């Protein structure tokens, strides 16, 4: 998974920094090399140059998966992508993922909760951060504005913040998966407050 490997790069870099603070140069170098090796592997196995997007790699079948999801933004979130790659990813976000209520999790409509038409707070946050990292400030702000507005509108209707939201048809509740939608959620609350602090509240 491209997102998991990006998180592991960040962890290896964090461990390297901790060893550096401790004065352990050998372990610092070890984890810096591990992070660099993983970054190279992400670029080799997860970047789809024809599609212009990052995808998961199926090592059992030795081929890239063809499903587009917001996991493909993680190399931008952790500054692994090049400027050229970021431009192509931003174009796909604009053309395919951007919906009235924010960005949709995947382009697949399967009835599962982690697919369309649902949006989730942590993935909005990661996507917005990814785009800001590479200078796509207007697109990041537009996603934030749409997500904040959706959260506010649902709160006005229901008196609650939700676990996930329907970003495609903002008048409908989110659904799918193996359990009913949950009221409230730490990541919804936290992401919403942080986004309002950064981008303000749309009128």
C-alpha positions in Angstrom: 0.0 0.0 0.0 1.4 3.4 -1.0 0.0 5.2 2.1 1.4 2.6 4.5 4.8 2.9 3.0 4.8 6.6 3.1 3.9 6.4 6.8 6.8 4.1 7.3 9.2 6.5 5.6 8.0 9.2 8.0 8.5 6.8 10.9 12.1 5.9 9.7 12.9 9.6 9.4 11.5 10.2 12.9 13.6 7.4 14.4 16.7 8.7 12.5 16.1 12.2 14.0 15.7 10.7 17.5 19.0 8.9 17.2 20.6 12.1 15.9 19.4 14.0 19.0 20.9 11.2 21.1 24.3 11.5 19.3 24.1 8.0 17.8 25.4 8.6 14.3 25.5 5.0 13.2 21.8 4.4 13.9 21.0 7.8 12.5 22.6 6.8 9.2 21.0 3.4 9.3 17.4 4.8 9.5 18.2 7.6 7.0 19.2 4.9 4.5 16.1 2.8 5.2 13.9 5.9 4.6 15.7 6.7 1.4 15.5 3.1 0.1 11.8 3.0 0.9 11.2 6.4 -0.9 13.0 5.0 -4.0 10.8 1.9 -3.8 7.6 4.0 -3.6 8.7 5.8 -6.7 9.6 2.6 -8.6 6.6 0.5 -7.7 3.7 2.9 -6.8 4.1 5.7 -9.4 2.0 5.0 -12.5 3.6 7.3 -15.1 0.8 6.6 -17.7 -2.0 7.6 -15.3 0.0 10.3 -13.5 -1.0 9.0 -10.0 0.3 6.9 -7.1 -1.3 3.5 -6.6 -0.8 0.4 -4.5 1.5 -2.4 -5.8 0.5 -6.1 -5.7 3.7 -7.9 -5.0 2.0 -11.3 -5.3 1.1 -10.6 -8.9 4.0 -8.2 -9.5 1.8 -5.5 -10.9 0.3 -2.2 -9.9 -3.3 -2.0 -8.8 -5.6 0.1 -11.0 -7.8 1.6 -8.3 -7.4 5.3 -7.7 -7.8 6.4 -4.1 -6.7 9.3 -1.8 -3.9 7.0 -0.6 -2.2 8.3 -3.8 -1.8 11.7 -2.1 0.4 10.4 0.7 3.7 10.8 -1.3 2.8 14.5 -1.5 1.8 14.7 2.2 5.3 13.4 3.1 7.1 15.3 0.3 8.3 12.2 -1.5 6.8 13.2 -4.9 8.6 15.4 -7.4 7.1 18.8 -8.6 6.2 17.2 -12.0 4.4 14.3 -10.2 2.6 16.7 -7.9 1.2 18.6 -10.8 -0.2 15.4 -12.4 -1.7 14.3 -9.1 -3.3 17.8 -8.5 -4.9 17.6 -11.9 -6.5 14.3 -11.2 -7.8 15.5 -7.8 -9.4 18.5 -9.6 -10.8 16.4 -12.5 -11.9 13.2 -10.7 -11.9 13.5 -6.9 -13.2 17.0 -6.1 -16.9 16.9 -5.2 -19.4 19.4 -3.8 -18.6 18.3 -0.2 -14.8 17.8 -0.5 -12.8 15.0 -2.0 -14.3 11.5 -2.4 -12.2 8.6 -1.0 -12.0 6.5 -4.1 -13.6 6.6 -7.6 -15.3 3.2 -7.0 -18.9 3.0 -5.9 -19.1 -0.4 -4.2 -21.4 0.1 -1.2 -18.5 -0.1 1.1 -17.8 2.8 3.5 -14.3 3.6 2.3 -15.4 4.1 -1.3 -17.5 6.7 -3.1 -19.6 8.6 -2.3 -18.1 8.9 1.1 -15.5 11.3 2.4 -13.5 11.0 5.7 -12.0 13.7 7.7 -8.4 12.3 7.9 -8.2 11.9 4.2 -9.5 15.5 3.6 -6.7 16.6 6.0 -4.0 14.6 4.3 -5.1 15.7 0.8 -5.2 19.4 1.8 -1.8 19.1 3.4 -0.4 17.3 0.4 -1.6 20.1 -2.0 -0.3 22.8 0.3 3.1 21.2 0.4 3.5 21.7 -3.4 1.9 25.1 -3.7 -1.6 24.2 -4.8 -3.1 26.6 -2.2 -6.3 27.5 -4.1 -7.2 23.9 -4.6 -6.4 23.0 -1.0 -8.5 25.9 0.2 -11.4 25.0 -2.0 -11.4 21.4 -0.7 -11.3 22.8 2.9 -14.1 25.2 2.2 -16.4 22.5 0.8 -15.7 20.1 3.6 -16.2 22.8 6.3 -19.5 23.7 4.7 -20.7 20.1 4.5 -19.9 19.6 8.2 -21.7 22.7 9.1 -24.8 21.9 7.0 -25.1 18.3 8.4 -24.7 19.7 12.0 -27.5 22.2 11.3 -29.7 19.3 10.1 -28.9 16.8 12.8 -27.2 18.6 15.7 -24.2 16.2 15.3 -20.9 15.8 13.7 -20.5 12.5 11.9 -17.9 9.7 11.4 -18.1 10.2 7.6 -20.0 12.2 5.0 -21.5 11.9 1.6 -19.4 14.3 -0.4 -21.1 13.6 -3.8 -24.7 14.4 -2.7 -24.5 16.6 0.3 -28.2 16.3 1.1 -27.8 12.5 1.7 -26.3 10.7 4.7 -23.1 8.7 4.3 -23.5 4.9 4.5 -22.1 1.5 3.5 -19.9 -1.0 5.2 -20.6 -3.4 8.0 -22.0 -1.1 10.6 -24.3 1.9 10.9 -22.9 5.5 10.7 -21.4 6.7 14.0 -22.3 10.0 15.6 -19.3 12.3 16.3 -15.7 11.1 15.9 -12.4 12.5 17.2 -10.9 12.9 13.7 -14.0 14.7 12.4 -13.9 17.2 15.3 -10.2 17.7 15.2 -9.9 18.1 11.4 -12.8 20.5 11.3 -11.5 22.7 14.1 -8.0 22.8 12.5 -9.4 23.6 9.0 -11.6 26.4 10.3 -8.6 27.9 12.2 -6.5 27.8 9.0 -9.1 28.7 6.3 -12.0 30.3 8.2 -15.7 29.5 8.0 -17.4 29.9 4.6 -20.4 32.2 4.7 
